[in-house]
C-alpha cells in the first residue's frame, strides 16, 4: 500500500468531486434545447424604388425605406416587384 499525506488526500477528494460535478453538468446540459434566433421573413423589406433591402419589424403593411424615404407596401402579388 502506498502512503498518502493529508494534503494529497484533500486534493484528490476535491478534484474527484469537481470531476463528478463537471461530468453531471455536461450530461444534463447536453439535452438542453437552445433557442434559435431566426429573423422572420416578414420583417425583411425590399424597396420598390431603390431596391434597398432593410429590416423593419415594427410595420407589417406599409413601411418607409430608410434609404430613399419612399413607402413600400407588402402584399403577396407585389412582393418581388
Ligand atoms: Zn428605397
PDB file of the backbone (N, CA, C, O) and the ligand in Angstrom, with CONECT records:
HET     ZN  A 101       1
ATOM      1  N   UNK A   1       0.849  -1.180   0.000  1.00  0.00           N
ATOM      2  CA  UNK A   1       0.000   0.000   0.000  1.00  0.00           C
ATOM      3  C   UNK A   1       0.887   1.233   0.000  1.00  0.00           C
ATOM      4  O   UNK A   1       1.854   1.337   0.755  1.00  0.00           O
ATOM      5  N   UNK A   2       0.525   2.161  -0.871  1.00  0.00           N
ATOM      6  CA  UNK A   2       1.314   3.393  -0.933  1.00  0.00           C
ATOM      7  C   UNK A   2       0.798   4.384   0.086  1.00  0.00           C
ATOM      8  O   UNK A   2      -0.354   4.333   0.516  1.00  0.00           O
ATOM      9  N   UNK A   3       1.672   5.273   0.450  1.00  0.00           N
ATOM     10  CA  UNK A   3       1.353   6.214   1.518  1.00  0.00           C
ATOM     11  C   UNK A   3       0.910   7.546   0.928  1.00  0.00           C
ATOM     12  O   UNK A   3       1.481   8.027  -0.050  1.00  0.00           O
ATOM     13  N   UNK A   4      -0.102   8.125   1.528  1.00  0.00           N
ATOM     14  CA  UNK A   4      -0.606   9.431   1.124  1.00  0.00           C
ATOM     15  C   UNK A   4      -0.607  10.357   2.328  1.00  0.00           C
ATOM     16  O   UNK A   4      -0.968   9.960   3.436  1.00  0.00           O
ATOM     17  N   UNK A   5      -0.201  11.591   2.095  1.00  0.00           N
ATOM     18  CA  UNK A   5      -0.317  12.554   3.182  1.00  0.00           C
ATOM     19  C   UNK A   5      -1.679  13.245   3.086  1.00  0.00           C
ATOM     20  O   UNK A   5      -2.436  13.023   2.141  1.00  0.00           O
ATOM     21  N   UNK A   6      -1.968  14.068   4.058  1.00  0.00           N
ATOM     22  CA  UNK A   6      -3.304  14.660   4.169  1.00  0.00           C
ATOM     23  C   UNK A   6      -3.577  15.630   3.014  1.00  0.00           C
ATOM     24  O   UNK A   6      -4.686  15.659   2.481  1.00  0.00           O
ATOM     25  N   UNK A   7      -2.581  16.418   2.630  1.00  0.00           N
ATOM     26  CA  UNK A   7      -2.814  17.396   1.564  1.00  0.00           C
ATOM     27  C   UNK A   7      -3.103  16.704   0.221  1.00  0.00           C
ATOM     28  O   UNK A   7      -3.928  17.182  -0.558  1.00  0.00           O
ATOM     29  N   UNK A   8      -2.441  15.609  -0.041  1.00  0.00           N
ATOM     30  CA  UNK A   8      -2.721  14.874  -1.280  1.00  0.00           C
ATOM     31  C   UNK A   8      -4.121  14.274  -1.254  1.00  0.00           C
ATOM     32  O   UNK A   8      -4.820  14.273  -2.268  1.00  0.00           O
ATOM     33  N   UNK A   9      -4.528  13.765  -0.100  1.00  0.00           N
ATOM     34  CA  UNK A   9      -5.877  13.205   0.000  1.00  0.00           C
ATOM     35  C   UNK A   9      -6.945  14.282  -0.185  1.00  0.00           C
ATOM     36  O   UNK A   9      -7.950  14.058  -0.860  1.00  0.00           O
ATOM     37  N   UNK A  10      -6.722  15.446   0.416  1.00  0.00           N
ATOM     38  CA  UNK A  10      -7.683  16.539   0.253  1.00  0.00           C
ATOM     39  C   UNK A  10      -7.730  16.981  -1.209  1.00  0.00           C
ATOM     40  O   UNK A  10      -8.800  17.236  -1.759  1.00  0.00           O
ATOM     41  N   UNK A  11      -6.560  17.065  -1.821  1.00  0.00           N
ATOM     42  CA  UNK A  11      -6.504  17.453  -3.237  1.00  0.00           C
ATOM     43  C   UNK A  11      -7.258  16.442  -4.104  1.00  0.00           C
ATOM     44  O   UNK A  11      -8.041  16.842  -4.965  1.00  0.00           O
ATOM     45  N   UNK A  12      -7.042  15.171  -3.899  1.00  0.00           N
ATOM     46  CA  UNK A  12      -7.728  14.140  -4.695  1.00  0.00           C
ATOM     47  C   UNK A  12      -9.232  14.154  -4.427  1.00  0.00           C
ATOM     48  O   UNK A  12     -10.022  13.938  -5.346  1.00  0.00           O
ATOM     49  N   UNK A  13      -9.633  14.401  -3.196  1.00  0.00           N
ATOM     50  CA  UNK A  13     -11.061  14.462  -2.877  1.00  0.00           C
ATOM     51  C   UNK A  13     -11.736  15.624  -3.591  1.00  0.00           C
ATOM     52  O   UNK A  13     -12.809  15.459  -4.170  1.00  0.00           O
ATOM     53  N   UNK A  14     -11.111  16.799  -3.553  1.00  0.00           N
ATOM     54  CA  UNK A  14     -11.701  17.976  -4.204  1.00  0.00           C
ATOM     55  C   UNK A  14     -11.728  17.789  -5.715  1.00  0.00           C
ATOM     56  O   UNK A  14     -12.722  18.115  -6.365  1.00  0.00           O
ATOM     57  N   UNK A  15     -10.648  17.269  -6.272  1.00  0.00           N
ATOM     58  CA  UNK A  15     -10.605  17.094  -7.728  1.00  0.00           C
ATOM     59  C   UNK A  15     -11.609  16.041  -8.206  1.00  0.00           C
ATOM     60  O   UNK A  15     -12.234  16.207  -9.253  1.00  0.00           O
ATOM     61  N   UNK A  16     -11.760  14.972  -7.448  1.00  0.00           N
ATOM     62  CA  UNK A  16     -12.746  13.966  -7.859  1.00  0.00           C
ATOM     63  C   UNK A  16     -14.162  14.516  -7.734  1.00  0.00           C
ATOM     64  O   UNK A  16     -15.014  14.205  -8.567  1.00  0.00           O
ATOM     65  N   UNK A  17     -14.433  15.328  -6.713  1.00  0.00           N
ATOM     66  CA  UNK A  17     -15.756  15.939  -6.578  1.00  0.00           C
ATOM     67  C   UNK A  17     -16.027  16.901  -7.729  1.00  0.00           C
ATOM     68  O   UNK A  17     -17.124  16.909  -8.286  1.00  0.00           O
ATOM     69  N   UNK A  18     -15.036  17.711  -8.087  1.00  0.00           N
ATOM     70  CA  UNK A  18     -15.214  18.629  -9.211  1.00  0.00           C
ATOM     71  C   UNK A  18     -15.389  17.881 -10.517  1.00  0.00           C
ATOM     72  O   UNK A  18     -16.150  18.318 -11.380  1.00  0.00           O
ATOM     73  N   UNK A  19     -14.709  16.780 -10.675  1.00  0.00           N
ATOM     74  CA  UNK A  19     -14.850  15.982 -11.892  1.00  0.00           C
ATOM     75  C   UNK A  19     -16.264  15.394 -12.002  1.00  0.00           C
ATOM     76  O   UNK A  19     -16.855  15.376 -13.082  1.00  0.00           O
ATOM     77  N   UNK A  20     -16.795  14.915 -10.875  1.00  0.00           N
ATOM     78  CA  UNK A  20     -18.160  14.369 -10.886  1.00  0.00           C
ATOM     79  C   UNK A  20     -19.169  15.471 -11.214  1.00  0.00           C
ATOM     80  O   UNK A  20     -20.091  15.252 -11.999  1.00  0.00           O
ATOM     81  N   UNK A  21     -19.001  16.643 -10.621  1.00  0.00           N
ATOM     82  CA  UNK A  21     -19.907  17.754 -10.915  1.00  0.00           C
ATOM     83  C   UNK A  21     -19.802  18.161 -12.375  1.00  0.00           C
ATOM     84  O   UNK A  21     -20.821  18.438 -13.007  1.00  0.00           O
ATOM     85  N   UNK A  22     -18.602  18.203 -12.922  1.00  0.00           N
ATOM     86  CA  UNK A  22     -18.415  18.590 -14.318  1.00  0.00           C
ATOM     87  C   UNK A  22     -19.044  17.572 -15.265  1.00  0.00           C
ATOM     88  O   UNK A  22     -19.669  17.953 -16.255  1.00  0.00           O
ATOM     89  N   UNK A  23     -18.886  16.296 -14.974  1.00  0.00           N
ATOM     90  CA  UNK A  23     -19.465  15.255 -15.828  1.00  0.00           C
ATOM     91  C   UNK A  23     -20.994  15.307 -15.775  1.00  0.00           C
ATOM     92  O   UNK A  23     -21.655  15.164 -16.804  1.00  0.00           O
ATOM     93  N   UNK A  24     -21.552  15.510 -14.593  1.00  0.00           N
ATOM     94  CA  UNK A  24     -23.006  15.626 -14.483  1.00  0.00           C
ATOM     95  C   UNK A  24     -23.515  16.869 -15.202  1.00  0.00           C
ATOM     96  O   UNK A  24     -24.569  16.844 -15.837  1.00  0.00           O
ATOM     97  N   UNK A  25     -22.759  17.954 -15.095  1.00  0.00           N
ATOM     98  CA  UNK A  25     -23.147  19.202 -15.767  1.00  0.00           C
ATOM     99  C   UNK A  25     -23.185  19.000 -17.283  1.00  0.00           C
ATOM    100  O   UNK A  25     -24.153  19.393 -17.936  1.00  0.00           O
ATOM    101  N   UNK A  26     -22.152  18.399 -17.839  1.00  0.00           N
ATOM    102  CA  UNK A  26     -22.119  18.141 -19.277  1.00  0.00           C
ATOM    103  C   UNK A  26     -23.248  17.187 -19.676  1.00  0.00           C
ATOM    104  O   UNK A  26     -23.866  17.368 -20.725  1.00  0.00           O
ATOM    105  N   UNK A  27     -23.516  16.188 -18.860  1.00  0.00           N
ATOM    106  CA  UNK A  27     -24.554  15.216 -19.191  1.00  0.00           C
ATOM    107  C   UNK A  27     -25.930  15.855 -19.244  1.00  0.00           C
ATOM    108  O   UNK A  27     -26.712  15.566 -20.150  1.00  0.00           O
ATOM    109  N   UNK A  28     -26.235  16.723 -18.282  1.00  0.00           N
ATOM    110  CA  UNK A  28     -27.570  17.327 -18.266  1.00  0.00           C
ATOM    111  C   UNK A  28     -27.697  18.498 -19.228  1.00  0.00           C
ATOM    112  O   UNK A  28     -28.796  18.760 -19.718  1.00  0.00           O
ATOM    113  N   UNK A  29     -26.623  19.206 -19.515  1.00  0.00           N
ATOM    114  CA  UNK A  29     -26.698  20.321 -20.462  1.00  0.00           C
ATOM    115  C   UNK A  29     -26.668  19.848 -21.901  1.00  0.00           C
ATOM    116  O   UNK A  29     -26.976  20.620 -22.809  1.00  0.00           O
ATOM    117  N   UNK A  30     -26.308  18.615 -22.125  1.00  0.00           N
ATOM    118  CA  UNK A  30     -26.255  18.100 -23.491  1.00  0.00           C
ATOM    119  C   UNK A  30     -27.643  18.020 -24.097  1.00  0.00           C
ATOM    120  O   UNK A  30     -27.809  18.188 -25.305  1.00  0.00           O
ATOM    121  N   UNK A  31     -28.643  17.763 -23.262  1.00  0.00           N
ATOM    122  CA  UNK A  31     -30.009  17.630 -23.768  1.00  0.00           C
ATOM    123  C   UNK A  31     -30.766  18.953 -23.763  1.00  0.00           C
ATOM    124  O   UNK A  31     -31.924  18.996 -24.180  1.00  0.00           O
ATOM    125  N   UNK A  32     -30.141  20.027 -23.301  1.00  0.00           N
ATOM    126  CA  UNK A  32     -30.831  21.314 -23.258  1.00  0.00           C
ATOM    127  C   UNK A  32     -31.045  21.827 -24.671  1.00  0.00           C
ATOM    128  O   UNK A  32     -30.188  21.675 -25.541  1.00  0.00           O
ATOM    129  N   UNK A  33     -32.197  22.433 -24.882  1.00  0.00           N
ATOM    130  CA  UNK A  33     -32.535  22.974 -26.191  1.00  0.00           C
ATOM    131  C   UNK A  33     -32.286  24.473 -26.150  1.00  0.00           C
ATOM    132  O   UNK A  33     -32.877  25.195 -25.347  1.00  0.00           O
ATOM    133  N   UNK A  34     -31.413  24.922 -27.019  1.00  0.00           N
ATOM    134  CA  UNK A  34     -31.089  26.332 -27.063  1.00  0.00           C
ATOM    135  C   UNK A  34     -32.064  27.038 -28.010  1.00  0.00           C
ATOM    136  O   UNK A  34     -32.441  26.476 -29.038  1.00  0.00           O
ATOM    137  N   UNK A  35     -32.470  28.254 -27.673  1.00  0.00           N
ATOM    138  CA  UNK A  35     -33.391  28.967 -28.564  1.00  0.00           C
ATOM    139  C   UNK A  35     -32.694  29.367 -29.856  1.00  0.00           C
ATOM    140  O   UNK A  35     -31.505  29.684 -29.875  1.00  0.00           O
ATOM    141  N   UNK A  36     -33.460  29.343 -30.918  1.00  0.00           N
ATOM    142  CA  UNK A  36     -32.918  29.725 -32.211  1.00  0.00           C
ATOM    143  C   UNK A  36     -33.355  31.146 -32.527  1.00  0.00           C
ATOM    144  O   UNK A  36     -34.518  31.516 -32.371  1.00  0.00           O
ATOM    145  N   UNK A  37     -32.393  31.919 -32.972  1.00  0.00           N
ATOM    146  CA  UNK A  37     -32.677  33.303 -33.316  1.00  0.00           C
ATOM    147  C   UNK A  37     -32.775  33.395 -34.831  1.00  0.00           C
ATOM    148  O   UNK A  37     -31.775  33.522 -35.538  1.00  0.00           O
ATOM    149  N   UNK A  38     -34.014  33.327 -35.303  1.00  0.00           N
ATOM    150  CA  UNK A  38     -34.255  33.355 -36.745  1.00  0.00           C
ATOM    151  C   UNK A  38     -35.079  34.592 -37.063  1.00  0.00           C
ATOM    152  O   UNK A  38     -36.134  34.820 -36.471  1.00  0.00           O
ATOM    153  N   UNK A  39     -34.592  35.375 -37.992  1.00  0.00           N
ATOM    154  CA  UNK A  39     -35.323  36.566 -38.418  1.00  0.00           C
ATOM    155  C   UNK A  39     -36.493  36.128 -39.287  1.00  0.00           C
ATOM    156  O   UNK A  39     -36.322  35.345 -40.222  1.00  0.00           O
ATOM    157  N   UNK A  40     -37.688  36.637 -38.973  1.00  0.00           N
ATOM    158  CA  UNK A  40     -38.849  36.276 -39.768  1.00  0.00           C
ATOM    159  C   UNK A  40     -38.759  36.900 -41.152  1.00  0.00           C
ATOM    160  O   UNK A  40     -38.224  37.994 -41.331  1.00  0.00           O
ATOM    161  N   UNK A  41     -39.288  36.188 -42.104  1.00  0.00           N
ATOM    162  CA  UNK A  41     -39.239  36.667 -43.486  1.00  0.00           C
ATOM    163  C   UNK A  41     -40.076  37.929 -43.654  1.00  0.00           C
ATOM    164  O   UNK A  41     -39.778  38.746 -44.524  1.00  0.00           O
ATOM    165  N   UNK A  42     -41.120  38.107 -42.842  1.00  0.00           N
ATOM    166  CA  UNK A  42     -41.988  39.269 -42.970  1.00  0.00           C
ATOM    167  C   UNK A  42     -41.298  40.546 -42.526  1.00  0.00           C
ATOM    168  O   UNK A  42     -41.757  41.631 -42.880  1.00  0.00           O
ATOM    169  N   UNK A  43     -40.222  40.465 -41.770  1.00  0.00           N
ATOM    170  CA  UNK A  43     -39.523  41.649 -41.303  1.00  0.00           C
ATOM    171  C   UNK A  43     -38.563  42.215 -42.339  1.00  0.00           C
ATOM    172  O   UNK A  43     -38.104  43.349 -42.197  1.00  0.00           O
ATOM    173  N   UNK A  44     -38.256  41.458 -43.361  1.00  0.00           N
ATOM    174  CA  UNK A  44     -37.306  41.893 -44.381  1.00  0.00           C
ATOM    175  C   UNK A  44     -38.072  42.581 -45.501  1.00  0.00           C
ATOM    176  O   UNK A  44     -38.988  42.001 -46.084  1.00  0.00           O
ATOM    177  N   UNK A  45     -37.695  43.809 -45.796  1.00  0.00           N
ATOM    178  CA  UNK A  45     -38.358  44.600 -46.817  1.00  0.00           C
ATOM    179  C   UNK A  45     -37.358  44.914 -47.918  1.00  0.00           C
ATOM    180  O   UNK A  45     -36.164  45.081 -47.672  1.00  0.00           O
ATOM    181  N   UNK A  46     -37.878  44.991 -49.139  1.00  0.00           N
ATOM    182  CA  UNK A  46     -37.067  45.444 -50.257  1.00  0.00           C
ATOM    183  C   UNK A  46     -37.780  46.610 -50.908  1.00  0.00           C
ATOM    184  O   UNK A  46     -38.937  46.504 -51.314  1.00  0.00           O
ATOM    185  N   UNK A  47     -37.074  47.720 -51.000  1.00  0.00           N
ATOM    186  CA  UNK A  47     -37.676  48.938 -51.542  1.00  0.00           C
ATOM    187  C   UNK A  47     -37.941  48.752 -53.035  1.00  0.00           C
ATOM    188  O   UNK A  47     -37.095  48.248 -53.774  1.00  0.00           O
ATOM    189  N   UNK A  48     -39.147  49.174 -53.464  1.00  0.00           N
ATOM    190  CA  UNK A  48     -39.504  49.055 -54.879  1.00  0.00           C
ATOM    191  C   UNK A  48     -38.851  50.146 -55.711  1.00  0.00           C
ATOM    192  O   UNK A  48     -38.764  50.008 -56.932  1.00  0.00           O
ATOM    193  N   UNK A  49     -38.393  51.216 -55.096  1.00  0.00           N
ATOM    194  CA  UNK A  49     -37.802  52.328 -55.834  1.00  0.00           C
ATOM    195  C   UNK A  49     -36.290  52.159 -55.979  1.00  0.00           C
ATOM    196  O   UNK A  49     -35.757  52.212 -57.087  1.00  0.00           O
ATOM    197  N   UNK A  50     -35.598  51.954 -54.843  1.00  0.00           N
ATOM    198  CA  UNK A  50     -34.135  51.909 -54.898  1.00  0.00           C
ATOM    199  C   UNK A  50     -33.584  50.503 -54.657  1.00  0.00           C
ATOM    200  O   UNK A  50     -32.367  50.322 -54.623  1.00  0.00           O
ATOM    201  N   UNK A  51     -34.435  49.530 -54.493  1.00  0.00           N
ATOM    202  CA  UNK A  51     -34.033  48.126 -54.292  1.00  0.00           C
ATOM    203  C   UNK A  51     -33.176  47.929 -53.045  1.00  0.00           C
ATOM    204  O   UNK A  51     -32.395  46.980 -52.969  1.00  0.00           O
ATOM    205  N   UNK A  52     -33.318  48.814 -52.078  1.00  0.00           N
ATOM    206  CA  UNK A  52     -32.579  48.687 -50.828  1.00  0.00           C
ATOM    207  C   UNK A  52     -33.286  47.668 -49.927  1.00  0.00           C
ATOM    208  O   UNK A  52     -34.495  47.765 -49.719  1.00  0.00           O
ATOM    209  N   UNK A  53     -32.568  46.726 -49.408  1.00  0.00           N
ATOM    210  CA  UNK A  53     -33.128  45.700 -48.533  1.00  0.00           C
ATOM    211  C   UNK A  53     -32.857  46.098 -47.090  1.00  0.00           C
ATOM    212  O   UNK A  53     -31.717  46.359 -46.706  1.00  0.00           O
ATOM    213  N   UNK A  54     -33.919  46.140 -46.302  1.00  0.00           N
ATOM    214  CA  UNK A  54     -33.771  46.554 -44.909  1.00  0.00           C
ATOM    215  C   UNK A  54     -34.716  45.744 -44.039  1.00  0.00           C
ATOM    216  O   UNK A  54     -35.564  45.008 -44.543  1.00  0.00           O
ATOM    217  N   UNK A  55     -34.564  45.885 -42.741  1.00  0.00           N
ATOM    218  CA  UNK A  55     -35.360  45.144 -41.771  1.00  0.00           C
ATOM    219  C   UNK A  55     -36.223  46.133 -41.014  1.00  0.00           C
ATOM    220  O   UNK A  55     -35.718  47.098 -40.441  1.00  0.00           O
ATOM    221  N   UNK A  56     -37.524  45.891 -41.011  1.00  0.00           N
ATOM    222  CA  UNK A  56     -38.466  46.716 -40.266  1.00  0.00           C
ATOM    223  C   UNK A  56     -39.474  45.780 -39.609  1.00  0.00           C
ATOM    224  O   UNK A  56     -40.376  45.266 -40.269  1.00  0.00           O
ATOM    225  N   UNK A  57     -39.317  45.565 -38.320  1.00  0.00           N
ATOM    226  CA  UNK A  57     -40.209  44.649 -37.616  1.00  0.00           C
ATOM    227  C   UNK A  57     -41.375  45.362 -36.963  1.00  0.00           C
ATOM    228  O   UNK A  57     -42.254  44.706 -36.405  1.00  0.00           O
ATOM    229  N   UNK A  58     -41.412  46.698 -37.016  1.00  0.00           N
ATOM    230  CA  UNK A  58     -42.490  47.431 -36.355  1.00  0.00           C
ATOM    231  C   UNK A  58     -43.693  47.627 -37.262  1.00  0.00           C
ATOM    232  O   UNK A  58     -44.803  47.818 -36.764  1.00  0.00           O
ATOM    233  N   UNK A  59     -43.509  47.586 -38.582  1.00  0.00           N
ATOM    234  CA  UNK A  59     -44.613  47.768 -39.514  1.00  0.00           C
ATOM    235  C   UNK A  59     -44.840  46.465 -40.274  1.00  0.00           C
ATOM    236  O   UNK A  59     -43.900  45.729 -40.573  1.00  0.00           O
ATOM    237  N   UNK A  60     -46.106  46.200 -40.578  1.00  0.00           N
ATOM    238  CA  UNK A  60     -46.429  44.946 -41.257  1.00  0.00           C
ATOM    239  C   UNK A  60     -47.041  45.167 -42.636  1.00  0.00           C
ATOM    240  O   UNK A  60     -46.901  44.308 -43.507  1.00  0.00           O
ATOM    241  N   UNK A  61     -47.715  46.292 -42.859  1.00  0.00           N
ATOM    242  CA  UNK A  61     -48.373  46.526 -44.143  1.00  0.00           C
ATOM    243  C   UNK A  61     -47.585  47.515 -44.993  1.00  0.00           C
ATOM    244  O   UNK A  61     -47.250  47.228 -46.142  1.00  0.00           O
ATOM    245  N   UNK A  62     -47.293  48.682 -44.423  1.00  0.00           N
ATOM    246  CA  UNK A  62     -46.587  49.731 -45.160  1.00  0.00           C
ATOM    247  C   UNK A  62     -45.359  50.128 -44.345  1.00  0.00           C
ATOM    248  O   UNK A  62     -45.441  50.353 -43.138  1.00  0.00           O
ATOM    249  N   UNK A  63     -44.239  50.209 -45.022  1.00  0.00           N
ATOM    250  CA  UNK A  63     -43.001  50.575 -44.360  1.00  0.00           C
ATOM    251  C   UNK A  63     -42.289  51.641 -45.181  1.00  0.00           C
ATOM    252  O   UNK A  63     -42.405  51.692 -46.405  1.00  0.00           O
ATOM    253  N   UNK A  64     -41.544  52.495 -44.470  1.00  0.00           N
ATOM    254  CA  UNK A  64     -40.825  53.564 -45.151  1.00  0.00           C
ATOM    255  C   UNK A  64     -39.368  53.167 -45.317  1.00  0.00           C
ATOM    256  O   UNK A  64     -38.718  52.717 -44.374  1.00  0.00           O
ATOM    257  N   UNK A  65     -38.873  53.342 -46.523  1.00  0.00           N
ATOM    258  CA  UNK A  65     -37.497  52.976 -46.825  1.00  0.00           C
ATOM    259  C   UNK A  65     -36.541  53.949 -46.126  1.00  0.00           C
ATOM    260  O   UNK A  65     -36.711  55.160 -46.260  1.00  0.00           O
ATOM    261  N   UNK A  66     -35.566  53.466 -45.401  1.00  0.00           N
ATOM    262  CA  UNK A  66     -34.608  54.367 -44.748  1.00  0.00           C
ATOM    263  C   UNK A  66     -33.620  54.992 -45.727  1.00  0.00           C
ATOM    264  O   UNK A  66     -32.952  55.970 -45.389  1.00  0.00           O
ATOM    265  N   UNK A  67     -33.520  54.446 -46.923  1.00  0.00           N
ATOM    266  CA  UNK A  67     -32.562  54.951 -47.907  1.00  0.00           C
ATOM    267  C   UNK A  67     -33.141  56.122 -48.696  1.00  0.00           C
ATOM    268  O   UNK A  67     -32.507  57.172 -48.800  1.00  0.00           O
ATOM    269  N   UNK A  68     -34.359  55.948 -49.262  1.00  0.00           N
ATOM    270  CA  UNK A  68     -34.934  56.972 -50.139  1.00  0.00           C
ATOM    271  C   UNK A  68     -36.246  57.534 -49.593  1.00  0.00           C
ATOM    272  O   UNK A  68     -36.869  58.371 -50.246  1.00  0.00           O
ATOM    273  N   UNK A  69     -36.672  57.100 -48.428  1.00  0.00           N
ATOM    274  CA  UNK A  69     -37.874  57.597 -47.739  1.00  0.00           C
ATOM    275  C   UNK A  69     -39.161  57.350 -48.515  1.00  0.00           C
ATOM    276  O   UNK A  69     -40.159  58.024 -48.257  1.00  0.00           O
ATOM    277  N   UNK A  70     -39.175  56.436 -49.429  1.00  0.00           N
ATOM    278  CA  UNK A  70     -40.416  56.091 -50.112  1.00  0.00           C
ATOM    279  C   UNK A  70     -41.125  54.997 -49.336  1.00  0.00           C
ATOM    280  O   UNK A  70     -40.518  54.221 -48.597  1.00  0.00           O
ATOM    281  N   UNK A  71     -42.454  54.967 -49.537  1.00  0.00           N
ATOM    282  CA  UNK A  71     -43.247  53.996 -48.803  1.00  0.00           C
ATOM    283  C   UNK A  71     -43.395  52.724 -49.621  1.00  0.00           C
ATOM    284  O   UNK A  71     -43.607  52.774 -50.833  1.00  0.00           O
ATOM    285  N   UNK A  72     -43.282  51.591 -48.957  1.00  0.00           N
ATOM    286  CA  UNK A  72     -43.398  50.294 -49.605  1.00  0.00           C
ATOM    287  C   UNK A  72     -44.544  49.530 -48.982  1.00  0.00           C
ATOM    288  O   UNK A  72     -44.715  49.509 -47.763  1.00  0.00           O
ATOM    289  N   UNK A  73     -45.311  48.912 -49.828  1.00  0.00           N
ATOM    290  CA  UNK A  73     -46.449  48.125 -49.382  1.00  0.00           C
ATOM    291  C   UNK A  73     -46.122  46.654 -49.571  1.00  0.00           C
ATOM    292  O   UNK A  73     -45.619  46.243 -50.617  1.00  0.00           O
ATOM    293  N   UNK A  74     -46.413  45.877 -48.554  1.00  0.00           N
ATOM    294  CA  UNK A  74     -46.118  44.458 -48.646  1.00  0.00           C
ATOM    295  C   UNK A  74     -47.405  43.687 -48.892  1.00  0.00           C
ATOM    296  O   UNK A  74     -48.317  43.683 -48.066  1.00  0.00           O
ATOM    297  N   UNK A  75     -47.453  43.052 -50.016  1.00  0.00           N
ATOM    298  CA  UNK A  75     -48.565  42.159 -50.348  1.00  0.00           C
ATOM    299  C   UNK A  75     -47.986  41.042 -51.192  1.00  0.00           C
ATOM    300  O   UNK A  75     -46.918  41.204 -51.783  1.00  0.00           O
ATOM    301  N   UNK A  76     -48.671  39.914 -51.258  1.00  0.00           N
ATOM    302  CA  UNK A  76     -48.079  38.762 -51.956  1.00  0.00           C
ATOM    303  C   UNK A  76     -47.868  39.004 -53.442  1.00  0.00           C
ATOM    304  O   UNK A  76     -46.920  38.467 -54.015  1.00  0.00           O
ATOM    305  N   UNK A  77     -48.752  39.826 -54.108  1.00  0.00           N
ATOM    306  CA  UNK A  77     -48.595  39.958 -55.568  1.00  0.00           C
ATOM    307  C   UNK A  77     -47.469  40.908 -55.943  1.00  0.00           C
ATOM    308  O   UNK A  77     -46.825  40.702 -56.972  1.00  0.00           O
ATOM    309  N   UNK A  78     -47.204  41.949 -55.142  1.00  0.00           N
ATOM    310  CA  UNK A  78     -46.117  42.852 -55.498  1.00  0.00           C
ATOM    311  C   UNK A  78     -44.927  42.684 -54.548  1.00  0.00           C
ATOM    312  O   UNK A  78     -44.225  43.641 -54.225  1.00  0.00           O
ATOM    313  N   UNK A  79     -44.731  41.479 -54.128  1.00  0.00           N
ATOM    314  CA  UNK A  79     -43.656  41.217 -53.191  1.00  0.00           C
ATOM    315  C   UNK A  79     -42.292  41.292 -53.870  1.00  0.00           C
ATOM    316  O   UNK A  79     -41.332  41.789 -53.281  1.00  0.00           O
ATOM    317  N   UNK A  80     -42.203  40.801 -55.101  1.00  0.00           N
ATOM    318  CA  UNK A  80     -40.911  40.763 -55.774  1.00  0.00           C
ATOM    319  C   UNK A  80     -40.839  41.784 -56.895  1.00  0.00           C
ATOM    320  O   UNK A  80     -40.114  41.582 -57.870  1.00  0.00           O
ATOM    321  N   UNK A  81     -41.584  42.885 -56.771  1.00  0.00           N
ATOM    322  CA  UNK A  81     -41.538  43.928 -57.801  1.00  0.00           C
ATOM    323  C   UNK A  81     -40.332  44.804 -57.562  1.00  0.00           C
ATOM    324  O   UNK A  81     -40.097  45.750 -58.314  1.00  0.00           O
TER     325      UNK A  81
HETATM  326 ZN    ZN A 101     -35.770  52.982 -51.113  1.00  0.00          ZN
END
